């Protein structure tokens, strides 16, 4: 059976709380003892729960994004470098559960996800851009950018 996010959600409620911060937190959640503590019983074997945990980890479902890995530089039309964050398209698709449609709802979801993952506050009001590499947000100019030495 292919484990989908919907199936794992329906059977464990894994994505009802705070984002997981590590693969170990995911594995700790998906234990017979934890499921029994939450639901009073666990109809799954530890092996089945391990498979669910590995699917969650592989797709980064309900896991905090490694924001620092997605930090980038965006040069504006004047050549001024800005802080930026760009999420690769495959990660965007996993987060949304489908391809990005370019809607305000998609963008709001991604901004909220970044904030929950520890991204800087500037992402809340940042301008965005998309290109072949992914979905991005343009932050403030780097300190001292554009100044003569």
PyMOL commands that set and color helices and strands:
alter all, ss='L'
color gray80, all
select helices_A, chain A and resi 5-12+23-29+32-39+46-59+67-70+89-96+104-116+121-125
alter helices_A, ss='H'
color red, helices_A
select strands_A, chain A and resi 71-75+81-88+127-131+134-141
alter strands_A, ss='S'
color yellow, strands_A
deselect
rebuild
show_as cartoon
